[in-house]
Amino acid sequence: MKNENNVKVIPLGGLGEIGKNITAFEYKNEIIVIDCGISFPDEEMYGVDLVIPDITYLLNNSDRVKGIFITHGHEDHIGSLPYILKQLNVPVYGTRLTLGIVENKLKEHNILSDCELNKVEAGDIIELENLKVEFIRNTHSIADSCSIAIHTPIGVILHTGDFKIDYTPIDGLVMDLERISNLGRNGVLLLMADSTNVERPGHTIPERSIGETLTRIFSNAKGRVIVATFASNIHRMQQIVNASVKYGRKIAFSGRSMENISEVAMDLGYLHIPEGKTISVDEIQSYPNEQVTIITTGSQGEPMSALARIAFSTHRKLKIEPKDLYIISASPIPGNGKLVSKVINQLFKRGADVIYEALEEVHVSGHAYQEELKLIHTLVHPKYFMPVHGEYRHLRHHSELAQKLGMEEKNIFNLETGQVLELSDKEAMITGRVHTGSVYVDGFGVGDVGNIVLRDRKHLAQDGMLTIVATIEKESYSIIAGPDIITRGFVYAKESEALIKEAKDIVRKELEDCLENKVIEWYVLKANMKKSMEKYLYEKTKRRPIILPIIMEI
Amino acid sequence: MKNENNVKVIPLGGLGEIGKNITAFEYKNEIIVIDCGISFPDEEMYGVDLVIPDITYLLNNSDRVKGIFITHGHEDHIGSLPYILKQLNVPVYGTRLTLGIVENKLKEHNILSDCELNKVEAGDIIELENLKVEFIRNTHSIADSCSIAIHTPIGVILHTGDFKIDYTPIDGLVMDLERISNLGRNGVLLLMADSTNVERPGHTIPERSIGETLTRIFSNAKGRVIVATFASNIHRMQQIVNASVKYGRKIAFSGRSMENISEVAMDLGYLHIPEGKTISVDEIQSYPNEQVTIITTGSQGEPMSALARIAFSTHRKLKIEPKDLYIISASPIPGNGKLVSKVINQLFKRGADVIYEALEEVHVSGHAYQEELKLIHTLVHPKYFMPVHGEYRHLRHHSELAQKLGMEEKNIFNLETGQVLELSDKEAMITGRVHTGSVYVDGFGVGDVGNIVLRDRKHLAQDGMLTIVATIEKESYSIIAGPDIITRGFVYAKESEALIKEAKDIVRKELEDCLENKVIEWYVLKANMKKSMEKYLYEKTKRRPIILPIIMEI
């Protein structure tokens, strides 16, 4: 179906995985990109700080890339921008709050002045040569979030971005269902929709009801109230502020991202706090406990977060005090449950009171449940559908949901990252695959930690390592120093004295045997030493530490 | 309150943690122990296979320990027996199924013939010199489970063990509420009760309703049905068998623990499968797919389990086939959610259908919810209460639940592992603490991996390691070989050539400076090399690998 009038949709990340959302849309000489997120390392990615998408494909087509369009300011949609813009400096488009958060990031990476950030408002349409990109207000767990419609010469592609349908949002700005309905009436070629919560029946509860629960909880609080939530959830923040003001409390923000984002949100008018109601963490001591609210990071139990440091008494400024009430206003992201539990247990142990999801409705998801998804499908009734945002199981279930609503399976495309969906006004099919992948960020290094390094780290983590070192004199075929053995992460020194002594004897014997036979090639010596050591240690301990034989020659 | 007639209750594990349940009860010259479990390593315990309790206290009082009484056959209640019995060989008491599972374990450790296992039936009372130990039938997610009442001269202690209240259990053996009520009427000194699900309102749904769901699902299955569940959940197994037989399917068991436990359960008459209905995994190919059920391990997504191996095509005998239906009949234990998700996603990707908790009611917890706990408290109305089995937050909430039912806070004891609760007929208080702890099992090693080793493994996992080795001649104050640098888990070799070259130069310079100044003490040389290297690497990479300087002298 090759045709220069076709539109190509190429997810470069985010399909069949959580996070790292980035999708390219291509028509003739124009490529636009929606979102540019990171994902967080899974437990196998030892030492990796974060994961960004491999954008080789965009770099190979850099002259055609016209801009990156951001749906909202969450890390899994904006987090890669500082890294990607260093490689591919193209204009970025987003709403005011989204770009406010992006600006902060680019500043930290010292590249803000090199970047072109274009502020848009919901409703705006950016006109490129052939493509038009329309921002459509939606509702999500961050303010100023948008869906995006791409108007192409062969039809409209509607990408919901992350969304839920909240009819009573805190800022009063409801999702622009009218515009979406209008697009649907005029015909949408392809719908791409958020699949995160497709397994959940019913409808999300409105954000406002969390506010009601919080207000009730605040009304009974006798000491300080410390609420941990996502720093980006400005609406949640606003509701905590409202409950605090109602009960005569001052508000302090704690934790770097909480301080950063609350400041951006206040500056830009997304977070409203009456004059004189905010205080700094340093000022908390000047107020009676029952007049203080602290909004903090750490809702995921992150060990270095403000909340965890309070719980484990390592926070420099904040200590647990009598009658403190802690509220975890968030769900643990999969994988974080144990960390969150640790913090909750520790707070209880220290005598504090803690309220969390299992006990009260203090959190609601930002992603549409089944009935919300059905509404969008029904309004849009697209020609083709592609589920996005979610693990494979979610994409699969979203495809089933669409079929229950009457779509034919052949019109649904469940893509993998890197696959190319090509659309004409008559047909759609997967026509190829481009290079994609994950790039690991570790410290200053971007991409210098790969599978070999990670495999070694995993191996080291499991059984530790053992270095054998010996100096030999080539000419005389003799050992002149060593062999010495040094271990880390293997066994306790005191427990292993006999073991290491015997190991040394074995290595020395192996080495002497080789030298006696005039074997002097270091790689043979090393291989033999390693082999005999592995065998011995496994028999004795059932462990396989990394063995590092080093031969020095003089 | 020291008095030789006092009873002491000493949890040696299992309080404020999940697993590793073991509690000592002491009266005069008698000590009895309830349960002897393991816990599984958390993510910080790199390379550790399992965790057993430190029983120093029991070893120091070994002549007084009269026996270990087991409530039921779950790992967190029996798993340490092979290790503990090697140190402290005392009689073990338990019901038939429980001891059947224990026997298997002791056989694997080659110590069965050295151990004394005493089979009891629910209702039996074991009479020791002063203490009587009564087994009382309860219901749980494993058959033949018991609560235990200890009759002491100063009163009765009732330990519920793990339990829920199922009025229609699969084996028809309901919890002996009559006996519990009877004990309560005559006065119970101390109640110790399962806190696992105290945060959940209402009542567990009965196991039988899972059977109804499974039967409905089986009625629609067109190919093989593969059900993953806990090997020890004989009742679940029975229901899967019943549904299979109803729809003309043969049953095969896959996975080592599944094969072991199903065999024990059949032998002992706890699992009933009609003649000719079981087949081996090797025979599956001889039957049409729609006549096959496979009951397998792997409900927690364990990477080496049968289910994961099927999903990732590494199972030697079982492959995914068209129309396969996979059922995950279990909840992910906290921390395992991502692993389970991986397997589910992979099964979907390979075209199979998968049903799990988010979609259908295919699992129910084995631990009492709030209303069940209230029933037990109401029947027993003990003088003192001690919440057990659960993290700290659960113990705390169980204590609150007891207070809502009318107990006074002063009569509730929320202990930590190692604390001693001393009871007389007049009062109860925490009077001391004994030595307790965790012992790590890694391969053959029991206790040879401790905090230093784990700290090193964590460090290695984060940033890898870098060995610097040099040979020096003492007399001439000169370097005669090296310095060489070898890294593992740090950076890609090809990316780091320049880095490592510069690092070598720095080390050589450092070493030469020292030698020039006649500094020859190896610990000074090593410290200096390490320090300069750390500084250099952190500046360049923002990483801190373990640095291992080795100086050989000739």
Interface residues (C-beta under 8 A of the other chain):
Chain A: G16 D42 E43 Y46 G47 E199 R200 P334 G335 G337 K338 S341 I344 N345 Q346 F348 K349 V354 A358 L359 E391 Y392 R393 R396 D442 G443 F444 G445 G447 D448 V449 G450 I452 V453 L454 D456 R457 K458 H459 L460 A461 Q462 D463 G464 M465 T467 V469 A470 T471 I480 A481 G482 D484 I486 R488 G489 F490 V491 Y492 E495 S496 K540 T541 K542 R543 I546 L548 I550 M552 E553 I554
Chain B: G16 D42 E43 Y46 G47 E199 R200 P334 G335 G337 K338 S341 I344 N345 Q346 F348 K349 V354 A358 L359 E391 Y392 R393 R396 D442 G443 F444 G445 G447 D448 V449 G450 I452 V453 L454 D456 R457 K458 H459 L460 A461 Q462 D463 G464 M465 T467 V469 A470 T471 I480 A481 G482 D484 I486 R488 G489 F490 V491 Y492 E495 S496 K540 T541 K542 R543 I546 L548 I550 M552 E553 I554
